[in-house]
């Protein structure tokens, strides 16, 4: 039986190892932290259920729902409330302003001027070709829908998903659906309007039920259910608390070296750790490849989970939460209303929210002491949400390397990484630093990479 070593126990590594095991491949998964799961983690604390990293996942693609089904978790999935799907807000000029529910809703929104609405209305008829080379998210949206839409909605999109800078991020890498809509439909408005039909056609082709609107999901016990179930399915194949130092080709395959005398032989190796860890592991084997990986930047994000008594939040609306556009330079990038999104996240008579702080343009906030950070978050919530009392629960989680940033040139960088990795047969690189940061992207890469490893093993006679 062929043997594969997977380095990195985040969702991508766990999903890859799970798929390989299902295909009859012996797997060893090595994770440097004390438990697998990467940035996914859930804690129950004082009657509050807090997500330390991602808060849920979208079902826009079939990969993660399929993984849940294959793990026997389908009946444990918990959908976000309808209010969370429909009610999202911006915090502008010291007021919460509801985001419209789709491209056509933008035309009736007070968030845009008449000129801004006209530019958006005429987007389907705009024939301006894309510029040569890579294009930023901000430049793409401004070219297609006008500068107002870019300043407002592109900023909110990038802030809410990546805590990044729309002027720096590559639209082709960070939001590939947008340029694909332009190519296939000549318009992002037309693309969004037809996306639902495309999902239905794809589901029918797979023999799956007709999908509803894109929705966020979790589990009643939190997202940790997903990664814990994957780890349990792999059993003793998972080795936590193991730091990998290097990998080298050896007779008939590869050798993976850990600390001290620890080593593992394998027919193939999958690196699914963060890009900077992959760079360190590959530094002696291929300095050029390591340099490309090490050049992928990450931002820093602090998550402040904060609970209040319901009676102290009389003005709090029901919904998903709000984003503060980065040009407003506020101390809080956005707030997720966790107990409004999913039931039972807060103890009786209370609410639980998560404030996201830091990111690319407010990196200074990340370094604030806990007490000062909480003080600033509380001040923002008094202003934005009308909070009247003091918090009854606080937990601060800091991610010094939170989210990889797909800056201009990322697509070309990934192509160079792929070319360099191909020089080392049996070495496979994956993870959220390359082809998508969302949990659904990680599940998809688990399928794609495990299939590629299977083809390699078959060709090598493994």
Secondary structure as UniProt FT lines:
FT   STRAND          3..7
FT   HELIX           11..22
FT   TURN            23..24
FT   STRAND          26..31
FT   TURN            38..39
FT   STRAND          42..45
FT   TURN            46..47
FT   STRAND          48..51
FT   STRAND          57..58
FT   HELIX           62..70
FT   TURN            71..72
FT   HELIX           74..76
FT   STRAND          77..79
FT   HELIX           82..86
FT   STRAND          88..92
FT   TURN            93..94
FT   STRAND          95..98
FT   HELIX           103..106
FT   TURN            107..108
FT   TURN            110..111
FT   HELIX           114..121
FT   HELIX           123..125
FT   HELIX           137..145
FT   HELIX           147..149
FT   HELIX           150..154
FT   HELIX           155..162
FT   TURN            166..168
FT   STRAND          169..170
FT   HELIX           171..174
FT   HELIX           176..185
FT   HELIX           188..205
FT   TURN            206..207
FT   STRAND          216..219
FT   TURN            220..221
FT   HELIX           224..234
FT   HELIX           235..237
FT   STRAND          238..240
FT   STRAND          244..250
FT   TURN            251..252
FT   STRAND          253..258
FT   TURN            260..261
FT   STRAND          263..266
FT   STRAND          268..271
FT   HELIX           275..282
FT   TURN            283..285
FT   HELIX           287..294
FT   STRAND          301..309
FT   HELIX           310..312
FT   TURN            314..315
FT   STRAND          321..323
FT   HELIX           326..328
FT   STRAND          334..336
FT   HELIX           338..341
FT   TURN            343..344
FT   TURN            348..349
FT   STRAND          350..358
FT   TURN            359..362
FT   HELIX           363..366
FT   HELIX           370..385
FT   STRAND          393..399
FT   TURN            400..401
FT   TURN            408..409
FT   HELIX           410..421
FT   TURN            422..423
FT   TURN            425..426
FT   STRAND          427..429
FT   TURN            432..434
FT   HELIX           439..459
FT   TURN            460..461
//
